[in-house]
Amino acid sequence: MVESTPVKSDTPSPPETASGGWKPDFPDGGLQAWSVAVGAAGLLFCSFGYINSFGVYQEYYQTHQLADKSPEQISWLGSLQVFFLFSGTLLGGPLFDRYGSTIVWPSSLTFVFAVMMTSLCKEYYQFMLAQGLLEGLSSGMIMAPGLAAVSHYFFKNRSTALGIAVGGSSLGGVIFPIALTKMLNHASLGFGWAVRICGFIMLAVLLVSSAVVRPRLPPRRKKIFLPSAFTDAHFTGLIACNFFLSIGLFIPMFYLPSYAMHNHALSTTLSQYLVAILNAASFFGRILLGILADRLGRLNVLCVAALTTAVLCFCWTKATSAAAIIVFAAVYGFTSGAVVSMLSACFAQVPRDPRNIGTYMGMGMFCVAFGALIGTPISGVLVSWHGFWEASVFAGMAILVGGLMVPAVKTLAGKGILSRF
């Protein structure tokens, strides 16, 4: 009997267990692993965190440069940012799996360039190109490598580590709205220098973070994209679930300042601070519920967080006083932050080979991006034609559908509904 010569792969594969799955031989800690998590937090601080501050721009544009545009037209800028943030991962994720963290450097410089160009914009189409398209796309190409690199180092504590990384976007969503609100209302600065100062802050943070984030595993030398992933029912189920979640999730984030001013509950300045309050609470939600997810199951925490967020959306317009609106912003930030954190953690657990995590994240988030693209403009039309109550119901129903789909996703993954998964 002649033995066949095994074919050697161009890159080593993780060892397999007896059941055929990949053995989770991850460091799950150590200085380098946690440094990568903190570095990824810096990347998301500048990219996703800055985009989280769009509620301040929404309110400012309505009374300044784009006062002749309707709220839904202005909200398209934020929707495009979020859309290209997620769809940009379609490039950033696979390129990270193929070439490593070198993709972060040109993406970071492009993002800072887009922010600087935004500071010079005067017309609607200029904001659409610089802030909507270029900022969104480059931020997605920054975010995907950061999240994928963290997943290389963590398995048992992956939700915790990703919670720290995604928590960076919450810190950005606190600092940038406060800074913008102060600077936009400062007579000697104005819009241009307010935005440019944010750009210089991001440049410094991105230079340090880009140097820290490094992959642990060797690159995948074969395909860039993995279309066979869409034949995995677990993966496609997660996409469908998160698609509906993304439709409604960003609506209160964009429209809460406008709602507070519409009800005359808060002044213009205090209304803009609602975005910072929401993101501050989101920071704790992403980390604390991330820790809980590693012990109770990521899909379990996603389901509970989504259903709780949906209920809050239904109650949104019942908050009419200043205190009630502030409390709503804090509680909504906490629960919705967990939903955002679980998005990347759940996609990261699908591929058997951890070298494919970036590609799976990129392809999955690209599909989810279309939900974020249509959600806030639809709510803008509802606000203009009807009112905030209709927008809150629309957001709540979309998130409720996504949350109720989670048990089906667990079944497709071959896990029991009550399992710790």
HELIX and SHEET records of a PDB file:
HELIX    1   1 LEU A   31  CYS A   46  1                                  16    
HELIX    2   2 PHE A   48  ILE A   51  1                                   4    
HELIX    3   3 PHE A   54  THR A   63  1                                  10    
HELIX    4   4 PRO A   71  SER A   87  1                                  17    
HELIX    5   5 THR A   89  TYR A   99  1                                  11    
HELIX    6   6 GLY A  100  ILE A  103  5                                   4    
HELIX    7   7 VAL A  104  THR A  118  1                                  15    
HELIX    8   8 TYR A  124  PHE A  127  1                                   4    
HELIX    9   9 MET A  128  GLU A  135  3                                   8    
HELIX   10  10 GLY A  136  TYR A  153  1                                  18    
HELIX   11  11 ARG A  158  LEU A  184  1                                  27    
HELIX   12  12 GLY A  190  VAL A  212  1                                  23    
HELIX   13  13 PRO A  227  THR A  231  5                                   5    
HELIX   14  14 ALA A  233  LEU A  249  1                                  17    
HELIX   15  15 ILE A  251  HIS A  262  1                                  12    
HELIX   16  16 THR A  268  LEU A  296  1                                  29    
HELIX   17  17 ARG A  298  CYS A  315  1                                  18    
HELIX   18  18 TRP A  316  LYS A  318  5                                   3    
HELIX   19  19 ALA A  322  ALA A  348  1                                  27    
HELIX   20  20 PRO A  354  ASN A  356  5                                   3    
HELIX   21  21 ILE A  357  TRP A  385  1                                  29    
HELIX   22  22 PHE A  388  LEU A  404  1                                  17    
HELIX   23  23 VAL A  406  LEU A  412  1                                   7    
END                                                                             
